[in-house]
Structure formats: C-alpha cells, structure tokens
C-alpha cells in the first residue's frame, strides 16, 4: 500500500488517457452498485453538496471511478517506506529482502471499511476468511497457510491467542491510534518464533512510534506541538449504528492517544437467528521521554465482541450459536538509546474471556485464557553498514475451560540477527533463534534475507525454517463435554509443525516526480511443510479417543498431516498520481496464485479452504472536495457444500465496496454514502457462515489537525 504527502504543486502526467479509461470502467461498477436500496442515500447530498453533479458532467464524469479522501493530502509519499518488521532495525523496504506492504492508519477513515480485518482484506496478497461482518470474526491467511500460521504483533509484542487462532484478528487497538500496519509476507520465525509461517501483521501505533523531543538537560529542543482529533458516525440498513472517534496529542516529550470503535447492528436474517453484532474497542496509550536517552510507553485496551455465530464452527442444522469474546490488553515498553546502542524491554499481559453458546438448549462453553510475555532486545550499530540485534523472548500461555480443561505452557527463546550492507547496493540479513517450549522441546530456527537494489530495480530473496505449536483448541477441543455429536475434536498428541520456506522476487520503481510514482513487484515462493496441523473429517470408528463421542457422529479430528507443499506467485501494483492541481489518484492491487499439495488422501479443512487465485485492490480518487473510494476482491477456491443447512462455497465470487464523500469547511467536515457488497453478491468464505448482501449506509466524518 502507499503513503502520500501534501505538495502545493501537482504535475500533470502523461498517463491521463489510461487512467481515464480505468476510471470509466470503474464508474460502471459504481453505477450498478448504487442501484436499488443504496440509491436513496444520495439524498443527503441535496442542498450545498448537490452542485457536485454539475461538476461531474462531461469529461469530468470520470471522477466517479476510484477515490481518495481529502485527508490524504496530509500523508507522506513513499513507495519504499521505512519498516521495522523484517529485522527489528529501521530499514527501507528495499533493503529487507522481503515483500512488505505498509498501510497508513489514515486509510481506515478514507476507505469503505469498518474494522481492522476489513482494512486488511484489501491489502494485496492478504486473504481474509470472514465468518461475520464488521469485526465479528475473521481468519487471516497469508500465502495459503492456515489461519494459525499468521503472527499478529502490536508495537513489538505478540497477540496470537493461546486458546484459538480464530481470535487473532481481535486486535485490541482503536483505529485512530494506528500509525501504520506493516504486512510481511512469508517466513519470519527466526525473529518472531512460532506462528510466523505465512507472514506477520505488525500494527504500529502513533504513540509508540512518536519521535519525542527533549534536550540534554531536559529542556525541549525543536518543539513538537501536534493535536489531531477525528471521528466518523455511520447509520444504515439492518439497524446499523457505528462510531469511530479518537485523538492524538504530542507536546514535546509527551505523546498521548486514545480512541473508541463501535460497530452495532440487529443484522440480516439467518436460518435460525439474525446476524447481529455489538463489537466495541477502546484503547489509551502514553509515551514519555524521561531523559534524552530514556523513554517509557504504556497502553491499556479493552475489546468486547458480542455476535451471532451460527455455523461459525460446525455445519449442523441445530447450530444457532452466539458468542461473546472479551479481551483486555496491557503493555509497557521501556526504551534506552544512546549513541550507537539501543536497548528495549517490553512486557505484555493479555486476558480473554470467551463464552460460546451452541444453541439456547445447550450448556455454554466458558474459557479464560492468559498470555504473559516479556521481550528484551539489544541493538548495536557497529558501523554505518553493520547492525546487530539480539534478544530473548519469554511467554507463558494458560487456559481454564469447562470445554478444554486447565492447561499451561511456558516458552523461552533467545535470538540474534545481523544486518550487513555490502557496498551501496547489497544487504544481507542472517538470523537465528533457539525456541524452547515446555514439554515439547527445542528447535533451532535459521533464516537469511538478501537484497540488491540499483537504480529503479531491486532483486531480493529469502530462505528459512518456520515452526508452529498447536494451540489449546487444537489439543483439547471438546474434551470436557459430556456428549459430543459432531464438530472438531482436539488431539493432545499433536507435534509442532515444521516447514522450510524460500522466495525470490523483484521490484521496479518508476518516479516522475514526488507526486507521480509507480511500483510493480513480483514474488515466487514455496513452503515445504511437515506435520502440518489441520482438521480432517474422521468417522467415529477411526477416532483415537471415543469416551464422550456419539457413535453416529462424524468429527473433524486435529491431525499432523504428513506433508503439505505450497507454491505460489504474487504480483503487486502500487501507484500515486497527481492528475492536476486539485486531482489525485491512488491505486493498489495484488494478484496471488496458489497451489497446495498434500500427501494425505483425505482433504484437510483449512488447507483446502484457501483461495487458489486471489485478486484484491483499493482505489482512491479525489477532485477538490469530492472523493470516491473502492475496495474490491475476486476469489477462486474449491467448491464445497453442506446439504443439511443448505450451504455451499461457490467456486468464485467478486466483491465490491464503494464510498462517495464530499468535504467542506476546509476539509474538516465531510458527509458520505457507502454501499458494502455493492453488487449484492451471495457468498461465504467458510462453509455455513453466510455473509450479508448489499448493505447501504451514510454518515458524517470530522477531522481537526493543529
């Protein structure tokens, strides 16, 4: 993805004719999308806003094609941004040897999205398998792995839930606090350990990333005074009422931010119940410079999801489930930096309470999980070309559940990584980690990244080992129940997954000016996996443990599949173009081809559910005070059906969300209309979890910056 900076002079480029054609095509999509129920929301544009239609006559009509919000004028332009995710050292993306997408936090307000998983859904190469809308529940998949094979990080600390990977997308931070999200595609276990198999999603907040200013004696130098307050209120069909508000304030050595996100609806009628949701996230953080070399940052967050969960986990007709997931997250970072040495100490505590009710006549599953962790890192700059990073990570994961029992697991892992520049063009980054896990054993996890950049070209490569341990659900699901008639069943005998991943890619940059840029990236990758963990349909007679199972049931047993090899290719396209002094276009797209082959004759559930071909994009077009934005994706995957609940997974589907906005009062206030699933496509990402059709809404957005 891209970031954009204000510039008083825009240069007309020679791509206008091609862009106009693209916009005309996208205009036809939008016109189709806004027919029917969504059309009435254009009524809010009457009065002062109505004159937009006169502007859009004739040649200017193409502005109804893509989109961008007015607030992008305040962002930075970079197709080669500085990242920290690949090696913990600040590097240009072109030096990392990895395919990294960087999404600015402002995209949340400017694109037609409602939750962080919504935003990730349209990042090139990221597959979101949604069970419910607007943050109810989503599985994150990178490069054809399972949803447990993506590691989620918030300001340097792991968030992956000890209970189940289905909760990993519940990222406990309000969108207004997000500075950027870095998506690293591919193996990263040498730095981050277990789960970083398909890739890493790293959320970096404004507060923790703030550059605090203080003098040698505590006096302020180069005073920084920043205040930002923003928010949006949305209402729409099916009882939709959403709010997203937040603020960031920096005063030299102090930075404070906080925010609140609330998504609520009575929902679309399902087979058994309405697909309601009440999802709320609140977070607050502070960063303070105690001295020029020492700072401390803290965060506290609360996340509460209450939603209809019918057929989220089973394909049974008696499933009319509901679920409540409450998460609290507390984090502290103490940083010391002087001359060429930097030391940070991070600590975090995550507590999750999950209540799942299969139907009104069942006994609810109640689980409490905890994640304690500490991370000590040391970074030493020896020369301008040589950086060494070393550290140690400690984790304790535990669960108390009436369904899965009481369990605890500790983990300790030292690691070291070297970032070495050879000449002005070549960078090599070898890393190694020793991962010790209680009652499981130890694994040495090495990796090497290579990058060569010259002029407009970059060539890169990476190879390394990855591991993933089973979570408590995979080991003990349905073990404490009196009678289990179907569904997934855990397996305590599971071994840890091991795999070897390698990739090779190239990037081409074309820059005509500061406001007209293009980047095209291609990456080939392969992952060779042993003992991959997944659920396999298993009759009662073949179940290794039958104590509480119904003899008439068929179950999904968690197994180590002997071998799964995944091969794929990614093609990413990013562009920023200033079309004239008051027009701007931003377009990001990705295409991913995947093929997974398993040595297991019986198809596994989650491995076979990933897309064989995925295309997704985000597009923003702005002219004066008007902007139009589109998110879209096309997915081709294996067909599946469950006749008992009349559910099916179609071979493919195309999804489009559209948003039109008019800003006034120096862009501090804006009104917008939006249509999610604008073409009213009937689809599911996972069997039985039917997603809503067209959903029309409108709202008000405000933004104050000083």
N, C-alpha and C positions, 0 to 999 in steps of 0.2 A: 504494500500500500504506500501512499505518498504523504508527504507533508509539504505545506505551502506557506510562503512568506509574502507579506504585503510589499508591493513595489509600485511607486507612483507612475511609472511608465510601463505600459504593456506594448510589446512588439507584435505587429500583425504577422503571422507566419504564413508560409505558402502551403499549408495543409488545409486551408479553409474549405476547399471543394470536397475533399474526402470526409472531413468532419461533418459538413452539411449533409452529405448523403447518409452518414451514420445516424445523424440526428433525425432525419426524415423517417428512417426505418423505425427508430425507437419511438417516434411520435405516434406511429400507427399502433404500436403496442399499448401506449398510454391511452389513446382514444378508446381502444377496445376495453381496456381495464376499467375505465371510469364510466362505462355504460351501466345502466340499471341502478341498483341501490346506492352505489357510490356517487352517482351524479349529483344528488341533491346537496352534497356538501359544498359544491361550488357556490351555493347561495351565500356563504359567508363572505365571498369576495365582492358582494354588492357595495355600493357607496364608493368611498375613496379608492378601494382596491380594484374597482371594476374597470378602470382605464387600462389595466394590463392587457385586456383583449384587443384594444385598438393598437397597442404596440406590436402585438403578435400577428397582425395581418401581413400578408405579402411575404417577402423574403425572410422577415424576422420570425416567421412562424416556426422555424426550426428550433427555436429555443425550448419548445416543449419536448425536447428529446432526452437529454440526460439530466445533469443537475449539479448544482452545488450551492451550499448555503453561504450566506453573506459572511459568516464568521471566519471562513477560510482565509480571508484577507489578513488575518492576524497570525497565521501559522508560518512555519519555516518550510522552504522548498528544499528537498534533498531526495535524490534517488539513491544516494549512498550514505544513509544516516549512520550516526554513531550508535553502536549497540553494546550491551554488556553480557548478553545471554550465552553466547557461544563459549566464552573462556573466563568470564568474570572480570576481564580487563576491558576498558573502554576502547573499542576499535571501530573503524569504518567497516561497514558490512562487507565491502570488497576485500578486506584483509582476513576475514574469518574463515574462508574456505567453505562456507555453508550458505544454503538458500534460506534467507531470513526475510520475513515480511514485517514491516513496522507500521502500526496503525496508531495515529494520534487519537487522544482521548476525545477531541472535539468532534470526531466522526459520529459519536453516539448521538449528539444533538442534530447533526446535519443530514443523517441518513435515515431512511424509514425502518428503524429498529427500536425495540423496547427493552431488551435485556442484553447482557454481555454475550450470551450464547447466540442471540440474534445477530450481533455485530460480527462475531467470528464466523458465522455461517456463510458470509460472502467474501471472506478472505481467500485469495487464490490458494488452492490446494487443501483447504480445511473442509472436512466433511462433518456436518452436524446431523446426527440422527436424533430428531426431536420426537419425544413422546407427547408433549403438550406445549401449548403456545406461551410466549412471553415469560420465559424463565421457569415454567413449571418443572420440566426436566428434559435434559438433553445429554446425549453421549457425544463426546468429541473424538473424532477419528483422524489420524494423520497417516498418510502413506499406507492405507489398507490394513492397519493393525486393528486390534480390538480397542474398546473404549478405555480399558485399564492401561493401555500402553502409551498414553499421553500424560506427561507430568505437568501439573499446574503449579505455578510459583507466583507468590505475591511479595514483591520487594525482597527477593532473595530467599524466601522460605517456602518449603513445600506445603501444598494444600491437599494433596490427594487423600481421600478419606479412608481410614482403616477399615470401615465397615464394608463399603461398596464403591466402586468407581462410578456408579450412577449418580453419585452426589458431587463429583468433581467439578461440574460446571456451576455449582453454587459458590461463586467467588465472592467472599464477604467484603465487598467494597462498593461504594456508590459510584456510578459512572462519572459524576462531576469531580471525583478525586483522581481520576486516571490521567496521568501524563501521556503514557503510550503503552501499547501492548506489542511485545516482540514475539513473533511466531517463528521458532526454529524448527525446520522440518528435518527429521532424521535422527539418528542415534546420538545420545548425549549422556549415557550412563557413566562415562569416565569422570564427568564433573558432578552430575546430579544423582547418580545411583539408580536404584530400582524405579521402574515405570517410564523412564525417559527412553523409550524404544522407538515409537513412531515420531516423537518430537517433544518439544517443550512450548508451553504457553506461559509467558512471563509478563505479568501485569506490574507496571512500574508507576507509582503514584507521584503526584505533583509535590507532595510534602517531602517524601523521602528522597526525591531527585532534586530538590531545591538547592541552588548554589547560595549558601548563606555567606554574608559579608561581615567581617569583623577585623579590626586592626590588631597589631602586635600587642598592644596594651589593653585590648578590649574595646578600643574606640572603633566606631563604624567607618569603613572606607568604601568609596564607590557605593553610596547608599542605595539600597533597593527598596522601593515602595510600590507594592503591587496589590491591587484589590480586584477580584473577579467574583461576580455573583450572577448565576444563571439558573434557568429553570424552564420547565415546559409542563403544561396541563393539557390533557387529552381526554376526549369523551367520544363514544361511538356506539355502534350496534352491540347487542347482547349484553347490555349493562356495563360497558367498558368505562372505567374511570381510572386514569393513570396520572401519576405525578412524578416529576424528576427535578429536584432542586438541589443546589449546592453552592458553596462559596470557598474561595481560596484567598488568603491574606498573607503577605510577606512584608515584614518590617525588619530589614537588615539581617540580624542574627536569628530571627524567629520566623517560622513559617507554620501556618495553621490551615487546615482544610477540613471540611465536613460535608456530608450530603445525605440525601434520602431519596430512595426509589421505591415507588409503589405501583404495582400492576394488579388490577382487580376487574373481574367480570363474572356475571352469572353464567356465561358460557353458552356454547352451542349444544343442542340436544343430542345426546348419545343414545346407545342402545338401552342402557339402564338408567343413567343419571345425566344431568347436564355437566358439560366440561368446565366447571367453574374453576377459578383460581384467585387466590389472595396472596400475592408474593411481595414481600417488603424487605428492603435492605437499608440499614443506616450505619454510617461509619464516621469516625472522627480521628484525626491524626495531627501530630505536632512534631516539629523538628527545631531544635535549639542549639546554637553554637555556644558551648561553654567557654571556648577559647578559640584562637585561630586554628588550632590543630585538633580540637576535640569537640564532637557534637553527639547529641543523643536524640533519637527519633522514636516515637511511640505511636501505636494505633490500637483502637478498640472498635469492634464492629459486631453488629447483630444482624442475622439473616433469618427470616421466617417465611417458609413456603407452605401454603395450605391449598391443596388442589385435588381435583378428581383424577384418579389413577386407574380408571377402568382399562383392563388388558395391557397395562404397562409392563407386566412381568409374566402373564400367562395368556393362553388362548382359550380359556374356559368360559362357557356361557354364564356361569354363576358368578363371574368376576365383575363386580360393580364397585371397585375399590376406591378408597380415598386415602390420602396420605398427608401427614404434617411433618416437616423437617425443620428443626430449629437449630441454628448454628451460632455460636459465639466465637470470636477470634480476637486474641490479644497478642501484640507483637512489640518487641523493643529491639532497637539497633543502636549500638554504641560504636562510633567511628573515630579512629585516630589516624591523622595523616600529617606527616612532617617530612619535607624534602622528598626523598625517593622511597619512603616507607609508608605503607598504609595497612592498618590492622582494624578489622571489624569483628564485633561479637554480636550475633543475632540470637534472640530467643523467642519462641512462639508457643502458644497453647491454643488448641482447637477443641471445642466440645460440641458434639452433635447429639441431639435427641430426635429419634425417628419413631413415628407411630404410623403403622400401616394397617388398615382395616380392609380385609379382602371383600367382605360384604356385611350388611347390617347384622347377620346372624352368626358371624364368626368372632373369634377372640382376636383382638388386635395384637400384632407383633410390636413389641416395645424394645427399642435398643438404645443404649447410650454408648457412644464411642469417644475416645480421647486421643489426642496426638500431642505429645510433648516433644520439643526438639530444640537443639542448640547448634549453632554453626559458628565456628571460629575460622577466619581466613586471614592470611598474611600475603600482602602483595609487595614485591620488591622490584624496583626499577634499577637495574644494574647499569645499563647504558640506554641511549635513545632507541636502540634496536632490540634490547633484551629485557623481558619482564618475566618474573617468576611468581606463580601463585600457588600457595599451599594452604591446606586447611584440614579440618576434621568436623564431621557431622555426626550428631547423636540424635536418635529417635527412640521414643517409647510409644507403642501403639497398644491400646487395650479396648475391650468391649465388654459390656454387660447386657445380656439379651435374654428374653424369655423364649426366643426362637433359636438363637445360635449359641447360647451359653455364655460363660465368662472366660475370657482369654486375654493374654498379654504377650507382647513380643518387643524385645529391645534390639537396637541396631547401632553399630559404630563403624564409621568409615573415614579413614584419612585419604587425602588425595593431593596430587601435585600436578601442575600444568606449566608449560614453558611457552611463551610467545616470543618467537625469534624472527626478526626481519633480516633478510639476507639481501643486501643491496637496497635499492629503492622500489623494487617491484615484487619481490618474493617474500612470503610469510609462511612459516611452518609452526604448527602448534601441536606438540605431542603432550598427551595427558595420560595419567594412570590413577586408578582408585582401588583400594582394598576394602571390599564390603564384607563386614562380619555381621551375621544375623543369628540371633539366639535360636538354638535348636535346629538351625538349617545349615550353618557352616559359613565358609568364607569363599569369596570369589575375587580374583584379580581382573580388573576391567580396564583394558588399554584402549586408546584411540589416538589417531593422528589426523590433523586437518592441514591442507595445503592450499595456498592461493598465489596466483601470479596475475598482476594487473599492469597493463601497459597501454597508454593512450585510452582508447574507447573500449578496450576489451579486458575482460577478466576470465581466467580459466581457474577452476577450483576442483578440489576433490577431498574426500574424507573416507576413513575406514575405521571401524571399531567394533568392540563387543558390547552387547547390552544384556541386561538381566531384568527380570520382574518376578517378585514374590506374589503368591496368591493372597488375596485379601480375606477377611474373616467370613464374608458371604460365600466365596468360592470353597472355603474349607468346611463351613459348618451350617450352611443354609438348610432350614427345615429339620434340624437335628433334635430340637427340643419339643416339637409339636407332638400331640397325642396321635393324630392320624393325618397322613399326607396323601391326598388322592391324585395329585399331579403337580407339575411345575418343576422348577430347578432344585436340585439337591446337591449339597456340598460334599467335599471329599477331603478328609484330613490328610490323606496320603499323597497329596499333590506335591510335586517337586517344583522348584523355581524354573521359570523359563530362561533359556539362554539363546542368544542369536548373534550372528555376525552380519553387520551392515556395511555396505560401501556405496559410494555415489561419486559421480563425475558430472560437472556442469560448466556452463559458460554464460557470461553476461555481456551484453552490448549496450553501451550508453551513447546517446546522441543528444547533445545540448547545443541549441541555437542561441540561447540567452538564459538569464536567470529565471525566466518565466516560461520557457518552452523547452521541455525535456522529455526524453523517451528512454525507457529501459526495457529490453527484452531478455528473458532468462530461460535457459533450457537445462534440465537436470535429469540424468538417468540414475536410477537407484535399484538396489536389490538387497533384500533381507532374507537370510537363511536361518530359520528358526528351528530349535529343538525343544521338545517338551512344552510346546505352546499350550496354555490353559484355555479351554473353552468348554461350553456345554454341548453334549451330544445326546440326541434322543435315544433313550435306553428303556426297553421293556422291563417289567418287574422281575422276570426270571433272571436277568443279567445284572441286576443291581447288587453291588458288593455288600450292602447293608440293608436289611428288609424290616427291621424292628417296628417302625412306625409307618410303613408304606402300605397302601392299598394294593391287593393283588391284581385288581383290574386297571390300575393306573399305568400311564406311560410318563416317564420322567426325563428331565434334562440333567444328566449326570456330569459334574465337573471332572474333566479328564485332562491328562497330559497327552496331547496329540503328538505322535511320534515326530513328524516333521512337516513344516509349512514353509514354502518358499514364495516370497512376494517380489514381483518385478514390476517396475513402473517407470513412467516418464512424465515430467512436469514441464509445462510451458507457461510462463508468466509474462504479462504485458502491463506496463505502467506508463502513463503519460500525464503531463501537466502542460496545458497550453493556454496562453493569453491570446484570445482571438481579436481583441481590440482593447481600447482604454477602459471599457466597462463590461467586458465579457470574459469569462474564464471557464475552462473545461478541465475536469479531472476524470480519468478513466482507468480502472484497474480490472484486470481479468486474468483468470487462470484456467488451464486445461490439464487434467490429470488422467492418464491411462494406467490401469492396474490389472494385474493377473496374479492370483494366488493359487498355488497347487499344494494339496495336502496328501500325505501318504495314508491318511485314514479313509477307508472306504465309505464310512458313514459321515455325511456332511455335518460340520460343526455349525453352531448357531451364529455367533457373531462374526467369525471369519468370513462366512458366506454372505453376510449382510452388507459388507462394504460395497461402494459403487465400483463398477468396472470402468466407468467413464464418468468424470465429474467436470462440469464447466460452471464457474461462478464469476460474478462480476459486480462491481459497484461503479456508478457513474454519477457525476455531479456537473450540472451546467448552471451558470449564473449570468444574468444580464441585469445590470443596475440593481434594483431592489428585489428582483424576482429570481427564484431558483427552482429547479426541478431536479429530483434525485430518483434514481432507480437502483434497486438491488435485484439480482436475478440469479437463478441457478438451473442447470439441467443435469439430471442424474440418470444413469443407466445402470441397472443392477439385476440380480437374479430374481425371477418371479417366485412368489410363494402364496399359499392360500390356507385358510382355516375355515372349513365349511361350517363348523359348529357355531361360529359367531359371524358368519358371512363376511369375513375379512380377507383381504388379499393385498399383496405387494405387487404393484404393477411393474412392468419391465422398465418403464422410464416415466419421467414427468418433468415439466418445465414450470418454474415458479417465478413470479414477478411481484415485487412490492414497489409502489410508486408514491411519491410525495411532491406536492406543489406548495410553494411558500412565497409570501410577499412580506418584505421587511420595510419598516418605516421608522421615523424618529431616530435618524442616523443609525439605522440597523439595530437599535436597542430593543425593539419590539417587533414581533412577526406573528402573522396568522398563517395556518397551514391546513391543508386537507391531505388525507392519506388513504390509500387502499392497499391493505395486505392481501396477498394471494389475489392479485387484481384480475386474473383470468378465471377465478373460481374453480381451480383445479381440485379434484378429489384425489387425495394422496395420503400415504402413510410412509414414514421412514422405517418403522418397526411394526411387525405384524400385529394387528389388532388395535394399535394406537392411532386412531384416525385423527388427522389434523383438520383444523377449521377450513372452510371455504373462504370466499371473499369476505373481507371484514373492513367496513368503511368507518372512518373516524375523522375528527377535526380537532384543532387545538390552537393554543396560544403559547408563544415562546418569548422569553425575555433574556437579555444579556447585558450586563453592566460591567465595564472594564475601566479601571483607573490606574 
